[in-house]
Amino acid sequence: MATTVLIVDDHPSFRRTARALLEAEGYEVVGEAENGNEGLRLAVELAPDIVLLDVQLPDLDGFEVTSRLLAGNGATPDVVLTSSRDASDFGPLIAQSGARGFVPKAELSGGALATLIA
């Protein structure tokens, strides 16, 4: 059974690329959201194993979305943060967020996700 992923990013081109890349590596992308509120709703509705979450979204930032996802009742997904910016740009926020880790958008791969959620 494939690991399921919800992609939350405000750039349609990144969502398309991430979907194609992850599906080619055996993941099942169960949904896409263009902002934090939609991501929260779909995470509850679709119950993915992983939420690939952009740090910079137009409504809620990825850190707030992570906090809300992990505070929910019941099973919580593994959250992996991503950004076109470098992890060092966010200082200690990534480590403090409760996310499983961070993958720069340019380095996204199924292997990178698997390493973080192992």
N, CA, C and O atoms as a Tinker XYZ file with bonds, in Angstrom:
   472  protein
     1  N      0.844000   -1.184000    0.000000    73     2
     2  CA     0.000000    0.000000    0.000000    64     1     3
     3  C      0.888000    1.245000    0.000000    63     2     4     5
     4  O      1.807000    1.358000    0.811000    81     3
     5  N      0.613000    2.165000   -0.899000    73     3     6
     6  CA     1.438000    3.361000   -1.062000    64     5     7
     7  C      1.241000    4.342000    0.092000    63     6     8     9
     8  O      0.159000    4.428000    0.674000    81     7
     9  N      2.288000    5.066000    0.406000    73     7    10
    10  CA     2.215000    6.144000    1.383000    64     9    11
    11  C      1.475000    7.301000    0.735000    63    10    12    13
    12  O      1.788000    7.694000   -0.388000    81    11
    13  N      0.480000    7.853000    1.454000    73    11    14
    14  CA    -0.334000    8.923000    0.893000    64    13    15
    15  C      0.211000   10.289000    1.293000    63    14    16    17
    16  O      0.729000   10.476000    2.394000    81    15
    17  N      0.079000   11.243000    0.364000    73    15    18
    18  CA     0.631000   12.577000    0.550000    64    17    19
    19  C     -0.401000   13.632000    0.167000    63    18    20    21
    20  O     -1.107000   13.496000   -0.832000    81    19
    21  N     -0.476000   14.686000    0.982000    73    19    22
    22  CA    -1.228000   15.897000    0.659000    64    21    23
    23  C     -0.197000   16.990000    0.431000    63    22    24    25
    24  O      0.660000   17.221000    1.284000    81    23
    25  N     -0.270000   17.665000   -0.712000    73    23    26
    26  CA     0.659000   18.753000   -1.037000    64    25    27
    27  C     -0.046000   20.081000   -0.782000    63    26    28    29
    28  O     -1.116000   20.337000   -1.334000    81    27
    29  N      0.558000   20.925000    0.057000    73    27    30
    30  CA    -0.010000   22.239000    0.365000    64    29    31
    31  C      1.007000   23.296000   -0.062000    63    30    32    33
    32  O      2.045000   23.470000    0.577000    81    31
    33  N      0.694000   23.999000   -1.152000    73    31    34
    34  CA     1.597000   25.001000   -1.705000    64    33    35
    35  C      0.778000   25.950000   -2.566000    63    34    36    37
    36  O     -0.150000   25.523000   -3.252000    81    35
    37  N      1.115000   27.233000   -2.535000    73    35    38
    38  CA     0.337000   28.215000   -3.286000    64    37    39
    39  C      0.771000   28.340000   -4.747000    63    38    40    41
    40  O      0.170000   29.115000   -5.492000    81    39
    41  N      1.779000   27.614000   -5.171000    73    39    42
    42  CA     2.227000   27.666000   -6.564000    64    41    43
    43  C      1.777000   26.421000   -7.322000    63    42    44    45
    44  O      2.271000   25.326000   -7.056000    81    43
    45  N      0.838000   26.576000   -8.271000    73    43    46
    46  CA     0.347000   25.420000   -9.027000    64    45    47
    47  C      1.463000   24.645000   -9.727000    63    46    48    49
    48  O      1.400000   23.419000   -9.814000    81    47
    49  N      2.472000   25.338000  -10.222000    73    47    50
    50  CA     3.554000   24.646000  -10.930000    64    49    51
    51  C      4.335000   23.747000   -9.978000    63    50    52    53
    52  O      4.739000   22.651000  -10.366000    81    51
    53  N      4.557000   24.186000   -8.743000    73    51    54
    54  CA     5.252000   23.319000   -7.790000    64    53    55
    55  C      4.381000   22.125000   -7.419000    63    54    56    57
    56  O      4.880000   21.003000   -7.328000    81    55
    57  N      3.088000   22.350000   -7.204000    73    55    58
    58  CA     2.200000   21.228000   -6.868000    64    57    59
    59  C      2.225000   20.183000   -7.981000    63    58    60    61
    60  O      2.297000   18.984000   -7.710000    81    59
    61  N      2.167000   20.635000   -9.219000    73    59    62
    62  CA     2.192000   19.719000  -10.368000    64    61    63
    63  C      3.500000   18.931000  -10.412000    63    62    64    65
    64  O      3.494000   17.713000  -10.587000    81    63
    65  N      4.615000   19.635000  -10.253000    73    63    66
    66  CA     5.930000   18.994000  -10.293000    64    65    67
    67  C      6.091000   18.010000   -9.146000    63    66    68    69
    68  O      6.553000   16.887000   -9.348000    81    67
    69  N      5.711000   18.430000   -7.935000    73    67    70
    70  CA     5.832000   17.558000   -6.760000    64    69    71
    71  C      4.967000   16.317000   -6.916000    63    70    72    73
    72  O      5.396000   15.214000   -6.578000    81    71
    73  N      3.756000   16.487000   -7.422000    73    71    74
    74  CA     2.862000   15.341000   -7.638000    64    73    75
    75  C      3.505000   14.345000   -8.601000    63    74    76    77
    76  O      3.569000   13.149000   -8.314000    81    75
    77  N      3.979000   14.841000   -9.741000    73    75    78
    78  CA     4.565000   13.950000  -10.752000    64    77    79
    79  C      5.788000   13.229000  -10.192000    63    78    80    81
    80  O      5.952000   12.027000  -10.400000    81    79
    81  N      6.639000   13.956000   -9.489000    73    79    82
    82  CA     7.856000   13.375000   -8.935000    64    81    83
    83  C      7.533000   12.309000   -7.893000    63    82    84    85
    84  O      8.078000   11.206000   -7.941000    81    83
    85  N      6.647000   12.636000   -6.949000    73    83    86
    86  CA     6.324000   11.695000   -5.874000    64    85    87
    87  C      5.573000   10.475000   -6.394000    63    86    88    89
    88  O      5.842000    9.352000   -5.965000    81    87
    89  N      4.636000   10.684000   -7.313000    73    87    90
    90  CA     3.905000    9.541000   -7.868000    64    89    91
    91  C      4.839000    8.618000   -8.655000    63    90    92    93
    92  O      4.667000    7.399000   -8.639000    81    91
    93  N      5.828000    9.198000   -9.343000    73    91    94
    94  CA     6.793000    8.382000  -10.078000    64    93    95
    95  C      7.649000    7.543000   -9.127000    63    94    96    97
    96  O      8.202000    6.517000   -9.523000    81    95
    97  N      7.754000    7.986000   -7.872000    73    95    98
    98  CA     8.548000    7.265000   -6.886000    64    97    99
    99  C      7.697000    6.400000   -5.953000    63    98   100   101
   100  O      8.184000    5.920000   -4.930000    81    99
   101  N      6.411000    6.202000   -6.315000    73    99   102
   102  CA     5.581000    5.253000   -5.591000    64   101   103
   103  C      4.667000    5.816000   -4.524000    63   102   104   105
   104  O      3.958000    5.058000   -3.862000    81   103
   105  N      4.663000    7.117000   -4.339000    73   103   106
   106  CA     3.747000    7.732000   -3.381000    64   105   107
   107  C      2.395000    7.954000   -4.047000    63   106   108   109
   108  O      2.307000    8.068000   -5.269000    81   107
   109  N      1.346000    8.014000   -3.238000    73   107   110
   110  CA     0.009000    8.311000   -3.751000    64   109   111
   111  C     -0.380000    9.706000   -3.277000    63   110   112   113
   112  O     -0.628000    9.917000   -2.089000    81   111
   113  N     -0.433000   10.651000   -4.199000    73   111   114
   114  CA    -0.838000   12.016000   -3.849000    64   113   115
   115  C     -2.365000   12.039000   -3.828000    63   114   116   117
   116  O     -3.018000   11.882000   -4.860000    81   115
   117  N     -2.922000   12.239000   -2.628000    73   115   118
   118  CA    -4.375000   12.155000   -2.459000    64   117   119
   119  C     -5.053000   13.510000   -2.570000    63   118   120   121
   120  O     -6.279000   13.582000   -2.653000    81   119
   121  N     -4.269000   14.594000   -2.572000    73   119   122
   122  CA    -4.878000   15.909000   -2.696000    64   121   123
   123  C     -3.850000   17.011000   -2.753000    63   122   124   125
   124  O     -2.671000   16.821000   -2.454000    81   123
   125  N     -4.346000   18.186000   -3.154000    73   123   126
   126  CA    -3.534000   19.386000   -3.235000    64   125   127
   127  C     -4.337000   20.540000   -2.667000    63   126   128   129
   128  O     -5.551000   20.621000   -2.853000    81   127
   129  N     -3.642000   21.435000   -1.970000    73   127   130
   130  CA    -4.282000   22.632000   -1.430000    64   129   131
   131  C     -3.402000   23.833000   -1.744000    63   130   132   133
   132  O     -2.175000   23.729000   -1.770000    81   131
   133  N     -4.047000   24.983000   -1.985000    73   131   134
   134  CA    -3.286000   26.176000   -2.352000    64   133   135
   135  C     -3.074000   27.144000   -1.194000    63   134   136   137
   136  O     -2.409000   28.168000   -1.355000    81   135
   137  N     -3.639000   26.827000   -0.015000    73   135   138
   138  CA    -3.412000   27.686000    1.151000    64   137   139
   139  C     -3.554000   26.860000    2.422000    63   138   140   141
   140  O     -3.960000   25.698000    2.383000    81   139
   141  N     -3.216000   27.475000    3.544000    73   139   142
   142  CA    -3.206000   26.758000    4.811000    64   141   143
   143  C     -4.567000   26.278000    5.268000    63   142   144   145
   144  O     -4.702000   25.146000    5.734000    81   143
   145  N     -5.579000   27.123000    5.140000    73   143   146
   146  CA    -6.917000   26.718000    5.586000    64   145   147
   147  C     -7.445000   25.538000    4.777000    63   146   148   149
   148  O     -8.045000   24.617000    5.330000    81   147
   149  N     -7.218000   25.571000    3.461000    73   147   150
   150  CA    -7.645000   24.452000    2.622000    64   149   151
   151  C     -6.840000   23.198000    2.976000    63   150   152   153
   152  O     -7.377000   22.090000    2.983000    81   151
   153  N     -5.565000   23.379000    3.266000    73   151   154
   154  CA    -4.724000   22.257000    3.666000    64   153   155
   155  C     -5.215000   21.606000    4.945000    63   154   156   157
   156  O     -5.247000   20.380000    5.052000    81   155
   157  N     -5.598000   22.428000    5.922000    73   155   158
   158  CA    -6.134000   21.893000    7.176000    64   157   159
   159  C     -7.409000   21.095000    6.934000    63   158   160   161
   160  O     -7.584000   20.007000    7.482000    81   159
   161  N     -8.295000   21.642000    6.109000    73   159   162
   162  CA    -9.558000   20.956000    5.805000    64   161   163
   163  C     -9.307000   19.629000    5.104000    63   162   164   165
   164  O     -9.895000   18.610000    5.464000    81   163
   165  N     -8.427000   19.641000    4.096000    73   163   166
   166  CA    -8.160000   18.419000    3.351000    64   165   167
   167  C     -7.409000   17.386000    4.185000    63   166   168   169
   168  O     -7.590000   16.184000    3.990000    81   167
   169  N     -6.570000   17.841000    5.108000    73   167   170
   170  CA    -5.863000   16.891000    5.974000    64   169   171
   171  C     -6.845000   16.098000    6.822000    63   170   172   173
   172  O     -6.655000   14.901000    7.037000    81   171
   173  N     -7.884000   16.750000    7.300000    73   171   174
   174  CA    -8.912000   16.053000    8.081000    64   173   175
   175  C     -9.731000   15.136000    7.167000    63   174   176   177
   176  O     -9.996000   13.983000    7.506000    81   175
   177  N    -10.121000   15.658000    6.021000    73   175   178
   178  CA   -10.969000   14.920000    5.084000    64   177   179
   179  C    -10.257000   13.710000    4.475000    63   178   180   181
   180  O    -10.856000   12.641000    4.357000    81   179
   181  N     -8.991000   13.865000    4.090000    73   179   182
   182  CA    -8.280000   12.830000    3.344000    64   181   183
   183  C     -7.382000   11.944000    4.205000    63   182   184   185
   184  O     -6.993000   10.859000    3.774000    81   183
   185  N     -7.049000   12.394000    5.418000    73   183   186
   186  CA    -6.189000   11.656000    6.355000    64   185   187
   187  C     -4.919000   11.108000    5.688000    63   186   188   189
   188  O     -4.685000    9.900000    5.716000    81   187
   189  N     -4.095000   11.987000    5.086000    73   187   190
   190  CA    -2.870000   11.514000    4.442000    64   189   191
   191  C     -1.832000   11.061000    5.473000    63   190   192   193
   192  O     -1.879000   11.456000    6.638000    81   191
   193  N     -0.901000   10.231000    5.022000    73   191   194
   194  CA     0.206000    9.835000    5.878000    64   193   195
   195  C      1.182000   10.999000    6.077000    63   194   196   197
   196  O      1.728000   11.194000    7.163000    81   195
   197  N      1.388000   11.772000    4.995000    73   195   198
   198  CA     2.339000   12.889000    4.998000    64   197   199
   199  C      1.651000   14.137000    4.451000    63   198   200   201
   200  O      0.881000   14.066000    3.492000    81   199
   201  N      1.938000   15.275000    5.072000    73   199   202
   202  CA     1.561000   16.567000    4.500000    64   201   203
   203  C      2.856000   17.269000    4.117000    63   202   204   205
   204  O      3.671000   17.597000    4.980000    81   203
   205  N      3.043000   17.498000    2.814000    73   203   206
   206  CA     4.174000   18.269000    2.307000    64   205   207
   207  C      3.705000   19.718000    2.283000    63   206   208   209
   208  O      2.825000   20.077000    1.501000    81   207
   209  N      4.286000   20.543000    3.133000    73   207   210
   210  CA     3.721000   21.849000    3.469000    64   209   211
   211  C      4.698000   22.983000    3.218000    63   210   212   213
   212  O      5.775000   23.032000    3.812000    81   211
   213  N      4.314000   23.898000    2.330000    73   211   214
   214  CA     5.113000   25.090000    2.072000    64   213   215
   215  C      5.117000   25.973000    3.315000    63   214   216   217
   216  O      4.084000   26.147000    3.962000    81   215
   217  N      6.270000   26.524000    3.644000    73   215   218
   218  CA     6.365000   27.401000    4.813000    64   217   219
   219  C      5.638000   28.715000    4.571000    63   218   220   221
   220  O      4.990000   29.241000    5.476000    81   219
   221  N      5.738000   29.250000    3.358000    73   219   222
   222  CA     5.160000   30.566000    3.073000    64   221   223
   223  C      3.893000   30.418000    2.240000    63   222   224   225
   224  O      3.940000   30.174000    1.035000    81   223
   225  N      2.762000   30.572000    2.919000    73   223   226
   226  CA     1.458000   30.478000    2.273000    64   225   227
   227  C      0.753000   31.827000    2.394000    63   226   228   229
   228  O      1.119000   32.634000    3.248000    81   227
   229  N     -0.253000   32.086000    1.554000    73   227   230
   230  CA    -0.882000   33.406000    1.570000    64   229   231
   231  C     -1.750000   33.696000    2.793000    63   230   232   233
   232  O     -1.986000   34.864000    3.104000    81   231
   233  N     -2.226000   32.677000    3.488000    73   231   234
   234  CA    -3.110000   32.943000    4.630000    64   233   235
   235  C     -2.419000   32.603000    5.950000    63   234   236   237
   236  O     -2.105000   33.506000    6.725000    81   235
   237  N     -2.183000   31.348000    6.215000    73   235   238
   238  CA    -1.486000   30.902000    7.418000    64   237   239
   239  C     -0.107000   30.414000    7.003000    63   238   240   241
   240  O      0.027000   29.766000    5.965000    81   239
   241  N      0.922000   30.710000    7.793000    73   239   242
   242  CA     2.227000   30.173000    7.406000    64   241   243
   243  C      2.296000   28.693000    7.775000    63   242   244   245
   244  O      1.478000   28.186000    8.543000    81   243
   245  N      3.285000   28.020000    7.214000    73   243   246
   246  CA     3.422000   26.589000    7.423000    64   245   247
   247  C      3.610000   26.197000    8.878000    63   246   248   249
   248  O      3.227000   25.098000    9.280000    81   247
   249  N      4.197000   27.087000    9.673000    73   247   250
   250  CA     4.391000   26.787000   11.092000    64   249   251
   251  C      3.058000   26.763000   11.834000    63   250   252   253
   252  O      2.844000   25.911000   12.696000    81   251
   253  N      2.168000   27.686000   11.507000    73   251   254
   254  CA     0.838000   27.700000   12.125000    64   253   255
   255  C      0.024000   26.485000   11.686000    63   254   256   257
   256  O     -0.663000   25.863000   12.496000    81   255
   257  N      0.106000   26.153000   10.402000    73   255   258
   258  CA    -0.614000   24.980000    9.898000    64   257   259
   259  C     -0.088000   23.716000   10.596000    63   258   260   261
   260  O     -0.874000   22.860000   11.001000    81   259
   261  N      1.217000   23.602000   10.734000    73   259   262
   262  CA     1.798000   22.445000   11.423000    64   261   263
   263  C      1.282000   22.347000   12.843000    63   262   264   265
   264  O      0.878000   21.275000   13.293000    81   263
   265  N      1.295000   23.460000   13.545000    73   263   266
   266  CA     0.810000   23.488000   14.927000    64   265   267
   267  C     -0.636000   23.001000   15.013000    63   266   268   269
   268  O     -0.978000   22.208000   15.890000    81   267
   269  N     -1.466000   23.470000   14.117000    73   267   270
   270  CA    -2.885000   23.066000   14.132000    64   269   271
   271  C     -3.061000   21.603000   13.756000    63   270   272   273
   272  O     -3.890000   20.905000   14.340000    81   271
   273  N     -2.279000   21.132000   12.776000    73   271   274
   274  CA    -2.374000   19.720000   12.388000    64   273   275
   275  C     -1.978000   18.803000   13.537000    63   274   276   277
   276  O     -2.633000   17.790000   13.784000    81   275
   277  N     -0.920000   19.155000   14.230000    73   275   278
   278  CA    -0.415000   18.291000   15.291000    64   277   279
   279  C     -1.222000   18.409000   16.572000    63   278   280   281
   280  O     -1.125000   17.546000   17.445000    81   279
   281  N     -2.016000   19.463000   16.697000    73   279   282
   282  CA    -2.852000   19.637000   17.884000    64   281   283
   283  C     -4.206000   18.945000   17.732000    63   282   284   285
   284  O     -4.973000   18.857000   18.691000    81   283
   285  N     -4.499000   18.455000   16.527000    73   283   286
   286  CA    -5.791000   17.833000   16.275000    64   285   287
   287  C     -5.966000   16.539000   17.044000    63   286   288   289
   288  O     -4.998000   15.906000   17.465000    81   287
   289  N     -7.206000   16.168000   17.215000    73   287   290
   290  CA    -7.521000   14.896000   17.875000    64   289   291
   291  C     -7.400000   13.768000   16.872000    63   290   292   293
   292  O     -7.655000   13.958000   15.683000    81   291
   293  N     -7.018000   12.614000   17.337000    73   291   294
   294  CA    -6.912000   11.455000   16.454000    64   293   295
   295  C     -5.545000   11.382000   15.800000    63   294   296   297
   296  O     -4.589000   12.012000   16.252000    81   295
   297  N     -5.466000   10.603000   14.728000    73   295   298
   298  CA    -4.197000   10.389000   14.039000    64   297   299
   299  C     -3.742000   11.681000   13.376000    63   298   300   301
   300  O     -4.535000   12.386000   12.752000    81   299
   301  N     -2.481000   11.975000   13.516000    73   299   302
   302  CA    -1.925000   13.161000   12.875000    64   301   303
   303  C     -0.930000   12.731000   11.810000    63   302   304   305
   304  O     -0.215000   11.743000   11.983000    81   303
   305  N     -0.883000   13.470000   10.709000    73   303   306
   306  CA     0.059000   13.107000    9.646000    64   305   307
   307  C      1.478000   13.519000   10.018000    63   306   308   309
   308  O      1.690000   14.352000   10.899000    81   307
   309  N      2.437000   12.922000    9.331000    73   307   310
   310  CA     3.809000   13.414000    9.404000    64   309   311
   311  C      3.866000   14.672000    8.540000    63   310   312   313
   312  O      3.452000   14.647000    7.381000    81   311
   313  N      4.370000   15.757000    9.092000    73   311   314
   314  CA     4.471000   17.012000    8.349000    64   313   315
   315  C      5.911000   17.222000    7.926000    63   314   316   317
   316  O      6.830000   17.146000    8.741000    81   315
   317  N      6.096000   17.488000    6.637000    73   315   318
   318  CA     7.411000   17.830000    6.102000    64   317   319
   319  C      7.281000   19.216000    5.489000    63   318   320   321
   320  O      6.497000   19.432000    4.565000    81   319
   321  N      8.059000   20.145000    6.018000    73   319   322
   322  CA     8.038000   21.515000    5.523000    64   321   323
   323  C      8.930000   21.643000    4.300000    63   322   324   325
   324  O      9.912000   20.916000    4.152000    81   323
   325  N      8.574000   22.585000    3.420000    73   323   326
   326  CA     9.367000   22.840000    2.225000    64   325   327
   327  C      9.319000   24.325000    1.908000    63   326   328   329
   328  O      8.399000   25.035000    2.314000    81   327
   329  N     10.314000   24.776000    1.183000    73   327   330
   330  CA    10.366000   26.176000    0.765000    64   329   331
   331  C     11.404000   26.315000   -0.331000    63   330   332   333
   332  O     12.299000   25.480000   -0.465000    81   331
   333  N     11.277000   27.372000   -1.111000    73   331   334
   334  CA    12.321000   27.691000   -2.079000    64   333   335
   335  C     13.489000   28.372000   -1.365000    63   334   336   337
   336  O     14.581000   28.488000   -1.921000    81   335
   337  N     13.254000   28.813000   -0.147000    73   335   338
   338  CA    14.315000   29.403000    0.671000    64   337   339
   339  C     15.074000   28.301000    1.404000    63   338   340   341
   340  O     14.595000   27.172000    1.507000    81   339
   341  N     16.242000   28.629000    1.905000    73   339   342
   342  CA    17.073000   27.689000    2.639000    64   341   343
   343  C     16.549000   27.526000    4.060000    63   342   344   345
   344  O     15.979000   28.460000    4.624000    81   343
   345  N     16.737000   26.357000    4.635000    73   343   346
   346  CA    16.279000   26.092000    6.005000    64   345   347
   347  C     16.852000   27.101000    6.994000    63   346   348   349
   348  O     16.178000   27.483000    7.951000    81   347
   349  N     18.089000   27.534000    6.771000    73   347   350
   350  CA    18.725000   28.472000    7.703000    64   349   351
   351  C     17.993000   29.815000    7.760000    63   350   352   353
   352  O     18.134000   30.551000    8.737000    81   351
   353  N     17.218000   30.140000    6.730000    73   351   354
   354  CA    16.446000   31.394000    6.727000    64   353   355
   355  C     15.366000   31.402000    7.808000    63   354   356   357
   356  O     14.872000   32.465000    8.182000    81   355
   357  N     15.001000   30.227000    8.308000    73   355   358
   358  CA    13.915000   30.135000    9.285000    64   357   359
   359  C     14.423000   29.931000   10.710000    63   358   360   361
   360  O     13.632000   29.763000   11.639000    81   359
   361  N     15.746000   29.947000   10.878000    73   359   362
   362  CA    16.329000   29.814000   12.214000    64   361   363
   363  C     15.808000   28.579000   12.922000    63   362   364   365
   364  O     15.705000   27.511000   12.318000    81   363
   365  N     15.473000   28.719000   14.216000    73   363   366
   366  CA    15.039000   27.555000   14.992000    64   365   367
   367  C     13.572000   27.162000   14.759000    63   366   368   369
   368  O     13.102000   26.179000   15.333000    81   367
   369  N     12.851000   27.912000   13.930000    73   367   370
   370  CA    11.411000   27.664000   13.769000    64   369   371
   371  C     11.106000   26.259000   13.250000    63   370   372   373
   372  O     10.125000   25.650000   13.677000    81   371
   373  N     11.922000   25.738000   12.344000    73   371   374
   374  CA    11.667000   24.399000   11.804000    64   373   375
   375  C     11.784000   23.362000   12.910000    63   374   376   377
   376  O     10.902000   22.517000   13.071000    81   375
   377  N     12.862000   23.423000   13.667000    73   375   378
   378  CA    13.074000   22.452000   14.747000    64   377   379
   379  C     11.997000   22.555000   15.823000    63   378   380   381
   380  O     11.620000   21.547000   16.421000    81   379
   381  N     11.508000   23.749000   16.069000    73   379   382
   382  CA    10.500000   23.962000   17.107000    64   381   383
   383  C      9.079000   23.658000   16.639000    63   382   384   385
   384  O      8.163000   23.599000   17.459000    81   383
   385  N      8.880000   23.466000   15.342000    73   383   386
   386  CA     7.534000   23.350000   14.781000    64   385   387
   387  C      6.839000   22.026000   15.065000    63   386   388   389
   388  O      5.609000   21.962000   15.054000    81   387
   389  N      7.599000   20.977000   15.316000    73   387   390
   390  CA     7.002000   19.650000   15.459000    64   389   391
   391  C      6.959000   18.884000   14.148000    63   390   392   393
   392  O      6.578000   17.713000   14.124000    81   391
   393  N      7.350000   19.540000   13.049000    73   391   394
   394  CA     7.415000   18.856000   11.753000    64   393   395
   395  C      8.527000   17.817000   11.785000    63   394   396   397
   396  O      9.469000   17.925000   12.570000    81   395
   397  N      8.409000   16.817000   10.929000    73   395   398
   398  CA     9.441000   15.770000   10.864000    64   397   399
   399  C     10.740000   16.291000   10.262000    63   398   400   401
   400  O     11.800000   15.696000   10.453000    81   399
   401  N     10.657000   17.396000    9.540000    73   399   402
   402  CA    11.855000   17.968000    8.960000    64   401   403
   403  C     11.536000   18.930000    7.840000    63   402   404   405
   404  O     10.397000   19.365000    7.669000    81   403
   405  N     12.564000   19.251000    7.085000    73   403   406
   406  CA    12.493000   20.257000    6.030000    64   405   407
   407  C     13.222000   19.739000    4.800000    63   406   408   409
   408  O     14.307000   19.166000    4.903000    81   407
   409  N     12.616000   19.946000    3.635000    73   407   410
   410  CA    13.241000   19.618000    2.361000    64   409   411
   411  C     13.145000   20.847000    1.465000    63   410   412   413
   412  O     12.041000   21.314000    1.188000    81   411
   413  N     14.280000   21.384000    1.002000    73   411   414
   414  CA    14.203000   22.482000    0.041000    64   413   415
   415  C     13.463000   22.007000   -1.215000    63   414   416   417
   416  O     13.615000   20.858000   -1.630000    81   415
   417  N     12.672000   22.883000   -1.811000    73   415   418
   418  CA    11.896000   22.489000   -2.992000    64   417   419
   419  C     12.780000   21.908000   -4.081000    63   418   420   421
   420  O     12.396000   20.948000   -4.748000    81   419
   421  N     13.958000   22.479000   -4.264000    73   419   422
   422  CA    14.866000   22.016000   -5.321000    64   421   423
   423  C     15.420000   20.620000   -5.044000    63   422   424   425
   424  O     15.950000   19.976000   -5.950000    81   423
   425  N     15.303000   20.146000   -3.806000    73   423   426
   426  CA    15.848000   18.830000   -3.440000    64   425   427
   427  C     14.759000   17.811000   -3.127000    63   426   428   429
   428  O     15.054000   16.737000   -2.602000    81   427
   429  N     13.516000   18.129000   -3.438000    73   427   430
   430  CA    12.413000   17.215000   -3.139000    64   429   431
   431  C     12.565000   15.911000   -3.909000    63   430   432   433
   432  O     12.812000   15.907000   -5.115000    81   431
   433  N     12.415000   14.815000   -3.195000    73   431   434
   434  CA    12.403000   13.484000   -3.806000    64   433   435
   435  C     11.689000   12.533000   -2.847000    63   434   436   437
   436  O     11.512000   12.830000   -1.665000    81   435
   437  N     11.294000   11.412000   -3.373000    73   435   438
   438  CA    10.698000   10.395000   -2.514000    64   437   439
   439  C     11.667000    9.931000   -1.457000    63   438   440   441
   440  O     11.277000    9.681000   -0.316000    81   439
   441  N     12.940000    9.813000   -1.827000    73   439   442
   442  CA    13.962000    9.399000   -0.876000    64   441   443
   443  C     14.133000   10.400000    0.264000    63   442   444   445
   444  O     14.321000   10.014000    1.418000    81   443
   445  N     14.067000   11.684000   -0.068000    73   443   446
   446  CA    14.198000   12.717000    0.963000    64   445   447
   447  C     13.036000   12.630000    1.946000    63   446   448   449
   448  O     13.237000   12.775000    3.152000    81   447
   449  N     11.829000   12.396000    1.449000    73   447   450
   450  CA    10.668000   12.239000    2.348000    64   449   451
   451  C     10.838000   10.989000    3.201000    63   450   452   453
   452  O     10.622000   11.024000    4.412000    81   451
   453  N     11.223000    9.890000    2.572000    73   451   454
   454  CA    11.367000    8.623000    3.302000    64   453   455
   455  C     12.388000    8.754000    4.432000    63   454   456   457
   456  O     12.182000    8.212000    5.517000    81   455
   457  N     13.476000    9.464000    4.186000    73   455   458
   458  CA    14.505000    9.660000    5.211000    64   457   459
   459  C     13.938000   10.414000    6.412000    63   458   460   461
   460  O     14.237000   10.076000    7.557000    81   459
   461  N     13.125000   11.429000    6.153000    73   459   462
   462  CA    12.579000   12.249000    7.237000    64   461   463
   463  C     11.516000   11.525000    8.051000    63   462   464   465
   464  O     11.394000   11.767000    9.252000    81   463
   465  N     10.752000   10.650000    7.429000    73   463   466
   466  CA     9.651000   10.007000    8.154000    64   465   467
   467  C     10.017000    8.628000    8.683000    63   466   468   469
   468  O      9.199000    7.970000    9.326000    81   467
   469  N     11.230000    8.193000    8.417000    73   467   470
   470  CA    11.674000    6.869000    8.882000    64   469   471
   471  C     11.760000    6.828000   10.404000    63   470   472
   472  O     12.116000    5.796000   10.975000    81   471
